[in-house]
Amino acid sequence: MKGSPLVVVIAGLSGLALGGGAATWLSDATPRARPDGPRRPDTAPAASATGSSELAEPTRQPANEAAEAHDDEGAVSRELERSAEPESLFGPPLRAYAEAELARGWAEIRSDSMPPERFAYLVDSYIENLRITPAAWGRDEANAKNEDEGKAPVAETSDGGDWREMTDEARRALAADPARFAEIFRPRVSGRVHDGPTLAVGAPLADGDVLRYPAGVFRVRDLAQGREPFPADVTLRGAGMDATLLVLDELDPRGALERFAIENCTVFAEQGIADVRGAIVALSRIRLVGFDCGSGGSCALSLDRDAAVSAADCRFEGGYGRAPVFATLMNTSPLIARFESCSFERVSLLFAVSRGVVFASCSMNEMLWEQSEGPAYLSCRYSALPAEQRLDENLRRDLDQLFPGWRAELDAR
């Protein structure tokens, strides 16, 4: 083996979280006491941040109590169906290793101490990322093998019931059940794999087709242009969140788009990820930026109420558009949605009010609005910026920090 998995995951931390700040840990269940083990070093959080809030408990939760709940493996993953994990692997020794290596890396550059809340966040994020990375790699390898072998049939599966006809409470129960919820988003057919950068405008696309993009910066123009009827199931797939940048035009299908998926890339989309009606949208391991443009609601997801959304291991980040103060996750609340192990930074959840929306093991940092009521928050953290800091000049970020020279590379194609 060329490198330890611990080292590999540490190397990925640089793209894990750009925002920071103390947060409050939210859960529909009461956290258990922290298992015995070594305490964090003196850099551990000692006070909650301004703007943090607790959905189920009006009283503000001290940051050290939030950290205790965050450390509790049962609270972090209670709603996830994972195989049993030995305490010796994900217990105190791993945490001590992460703390020591983070402190050492910081000390190589700076002589002061890392902010305690940021330190705690990175330690917890490292451990959680270590849990989910092997399965994600397995899925990626399986997908790549399927593509290498050509077209392979995908069995029809249950759609989790007629979720459009369910009551709000039934939809919430469905969205809180990862296995049943996933059935809604499974592809019905398997199509061809196309080279995305060389696909001609108007070239035929069939149901289940995949547009694959290598590392680099690419413009994805309106996929509906010259294609009528538009296929019912299309997937865009990159080479990694930190490797592929797709500059996405607004999707305007004139037919009935049933399923639209984007995987393994960063997406810059001024008009939102998709302008689709009643579709199933599946997002996996993507970073979405640029939607805070000051027009059309500055929504990351432009949907209607009949839509269903699944987002796993994704990042929704404001600050990269023209009007960061307006960054909003969605223009309306879909009937059903599950955001799992996602992070949200400098955005608002203002219109995410449906009881069929579930946030599971998500991190919400430097949010632009107080926490909205209605959705379920399962083992999530939420912190809002003070009102006086919600100004464009304080929120702006430069995409060149993630993809240096991206505009020049885009213009050169």
N, C-alpha and C positions, 0 to 999 in steps of 0.2 A: 504494500500500500504506500502510495507516494506521500500521503498526508493524513493526519488524524482528522476524523469528522469534526472534532471540536475546533480544530484550526480552520477547517473549511468554512464552518458556520460563522466563526468570528470574522473571517474575511468578508462575509456577506453583510456584516452589521452596518457597514458604511452606507448601504442603500436601504437599510431597514426603516429608519425613522429620522426625519429631518427636523421635526418640531420637538418641543419639550415642554416642561412646566409640570408642576405638581398636579395631581389628579385625585379624584375620588373614585373608589372602586364600587361598581354597581352590580347587584345581583338580585334575582328574584328569590334566591334562597339565602338563609342566614349563614354566613361563613362559619366554618368550624375553627377551633383554636389552631394556631400554628403548630406544626410538628416540632418536637425538640430538635435543636440544632444550633450551630453557631450563629450569633447575631451578625448583622451587617457591621462594617467598620464605622468609625465616627462620622463618615460621610452620609449615613442613612438619613432619610427625610425626618424632619422634626415638626413641621407645621404644614397646614394645608394652604393651597394657593388661593388667591382671590379669584372668585368666579367659579369655583368648584361647587357642584351640587349633587344631591343624592335623591334619586327618584322615589324610592320606597320609604325613605326615612328623611323627613324634613330637616332634622338637626344635622348640621355640618359634621362630617366625619373627620377627625384628625388624620393627618397624612400618615402617622405611624400606624394607626389602626387600618388605614387603607392598605398600607404595605403588608400588614399581617394577613389581611384577606387575600391580597394578591399572591402571597407566598403559598397559600393553602391550595394544594394541587386539586383537591376536590372542588373548591369554588371555581378555580380557573377552568376546569374541563368537565364540570358536572354534567353539562348538557351534551357533550360530545361522546360518541360511541368509539372509544379507543380500546385497544388491547391493554391488558394489565402491564404496568410498567414497574420494574423493580425499584424499590426505594433507594437501593444502593446506587442506581444509575442516575436518577433525577433528584436525588436528595441533597443533603448538606455539602457533600464533597464537590459536586458539580457547581453549586452556588459559590462555594469558596473559591473554586478555580476561576469562575467568571469574574468575581469581584477583584481577585488579585491581578488578572490579566488586563481588565479594564483600567484599573488604577495604574498598572505599569505602563500601558500604552499612553495614557494621559500624561504621565510624568516624563515620558520621553520628549514631549513637546512643550509642556508648561510646568511651571514651578508651583502653581497654586493647586487647589483641590477642585475636582469636578463638582458642579452643583449637585447637591445630594439627591434632589428629586430626579434629575437626569440620570444620575448614577443608578438609582434603584430601577428606573424604567428600562435602561439598557440591560441590566442583569436579568430582569424578568423577561424581556423580549428575547434575549439570547437563549434562555432555557426553553421558552415556548417555540422559538424558531427551530431549535434542535429537535424538538418533538415532531414537528410537522414536516421537516425537510426530507427525511427518507421516503415517506409516502409520496410527496410531491415529485421527487426524483423518479420513483417507480412509475408514476403515471406518465411522466414525460418520456421515459424510456419505452414504455408500452405504446404510447402514441407514435413515437418515432419508428418503432418496429412495424406497426400497422401501416404507416405511410410507405416504408421501404418495401413492404410486401404487396403494395397496391390495394385496390378496393377490397374491402371485407364487409360482409353484411353485419348490420347491427340489429339485434333482436328487438322486436316491439316490446315495450314495457308499459306497466301501469302508469297512469299520469297522476297518481296520488288522489284519485277521486275527482269529481267535477268541482274543482276549487272555486270556479266562478259562481257557482250556485250555493256555496257554503255560507254559513253565518260567519260573522267576524270572529267569534270565539273558536269556531271550528278551523278557520284559516290560521289563526294564531297557533293552535295546537299542531297543525300540519307544518307550519314554518319552524316550529320549535323541535320538530322531529327530523334530524338530518337525513336519515335513510329514506323516509317517505317523501320528504321534500325534494330530494335529488331526482326522484322518478319523473317529476314534471319536466326536468331540463335535459334528460337524456336524448341524444339525437335519434330520430326515427329511421334514418337511412344513412348510409355511408357513401360519399361521393368521391370525386377525384381530388387530388392535391395539385394546385396550380402554383406556379412561381408568381407571387404577388407583384413584384416590381415590373415584370415583363408582360403582365396580362393586359391585352389591348382593350381600349374602351369599346364596350358593346360586345366583347367576346362572350360566347354563351357560358352561362353558369347553370348547373343543375342542382336540384335539392341535395343537400348534404355536402356540397363542395367546400374545400378548405383553401384559403389563400395564405400561403406561407411566405414570410419575410425573414431574410437573414439579418445579421447585425448591421446597423446603419440607420439612416434617416430617409423616410419615404413618405410621399404624399399619396393618400388614398382618396381618390375623387369619388363623387357620388356613384356608388355601385349600381344604382338603379338606372343610370344614364344608358340608353340604348338597349336596355334589357326589359322586355315586357312580353310575357309576365315575368316578374322578378321571382327567383327561387324562394321557396318557403323556409329554407334552412341554410344559413351561410356562416362560416367561421373565419375570422382573421387570426393568424397565429404568428407571433414573433419568435425571436431567439432568446428572449429574456427581458425582464423589466428594465435592466440597466444596459441592455445591448441594442434593442430595437426601439426606435421612435417613429410612430406613425402619426402623421399630420392628417387628421380625418376631416373630410368634408361632411356636411350634413347628409345623412341617409334619408332618402325620400322615396321609398318604394311605393309604387302605385298598385301593387297587388297585396295579397294577404301574407305578410311576413310572419311566419309562425315562430321562428327561433333564430336569434342573432347572437353569436358568441364571439368574444375577443379574449385572447389568451397570450400570456408571456410577452408583454411589451409595455412601453409607455405610450399613452395616447394624448396628443395635443388636439383638442376639439373645441373650437370657439362656439359651436352651436350645440354642444352637448354630444354625448356618446351616440345617440340615435334619435331620430324623430320618427318613431314607429308607433303604431296604434294597435293596442291589444296583443302585442307580441310577448314572447318569452325571451328575456335577455339574460344570457349567462356570461359572467365575467370571472376570469380566473387569473390570478397573479399579474394584474395590470396596475399601472399608475396612471391616473386620469388627471390632466392639468389643462389650463388654458380656457376653461369654460367660463371663468369669471370675466366676461368681456363687456359687461354693462348693457347688453341688449338681449332681448328674448328671455329675460329672467335670469341669465347667468347660471343656468342649471347644468349640473354634470349629467343628469339623466333626464332627457326630454321624452316623457312617456304620457300615457293616459291611465285612467283608473282601472282599465281592464287588463293592465300588464302584470306580468310576474317577473321578478328580478332575483337572480342568484349572484352573489359576489363573494368570492373566497380568496383570501390572502391578497387583497387589493388595497391600494392607497388612493384616497381622494384628497387632493391637495390644492388649496387656493393659493393665490399670490402670483401666479404665472400669467394671468390675463391682464386686460387693460383696466379693469375696475374690480380689484380684489375685495372691496368692501361688500360687494353684492354676491359673492360666491355662495351657492346654494346646492345641496345635494340633488334635489329633484323638484320638478315644477308642480307635481301633484303626487299624492300618495297612492301607490299601486295597490291592487287588491291584496297581493301577497308578495313578500320579499324576505330574504334572509341574507344578512351580511355577516359572514363568519371570518374571524381572525383578520379583520380589515382595520385600517387606520384612517382617521379623518383629521385633517389639519386645516385650520383657517377657513372653515366652511360653516354653513348653517344647515340644521336639520328642520328648519321652520315648517316645511310642508310634509314632513314624514310623520303623519298623525294617525295612520290607519292601525287598527289593532292587529292586522295581519302582517305587520312589519316586525321583524325580529333582528336585533343586533346581538350576536353571540361572540364573546371573547374579543371584543373590539376596543380600540383605543381612540378616544376623541380628545384631541389636544388643541388648545388655543382656538376654541370654537367661537363663532361670530354671534351666537345667540344662546340664550339659556336653553337648557335641555327641554325638548318638546315632550309632551305627554301623549300617550296613545300607544307607541311601540313598546315591545318588550325588550328590556336590556338584561341580557344574561351574562353575568361576569364581565362587565364592561367598565371602563374608566372614562370620566367626562370632566373636562375643565374648560371654562369659558374665559375669554379675554375680558378684562375690565372694559366698560363702555368707552372710556376715553382713549383706549388703545386701538379701537376698531376703525382705523383710518387707513386710507390707501397707502400713504407714505410709510406706514409701519408694517404693512402686510406684503409689500411687493417682494417677489423673488425672481431670480434670473434663471431661465432654463439652460443657459450656457454652463451653469454650474453642474448640471446633470449630463448634458450633451454638448460639449464645447464645439463651437462653430457650426451648430446645427442648421442655422439659416443658410449659410454659405453652401453647406453640403446639399441642402434641399434645392437651392436655386441651380446648382450645378447638374442636377439630374434632368 
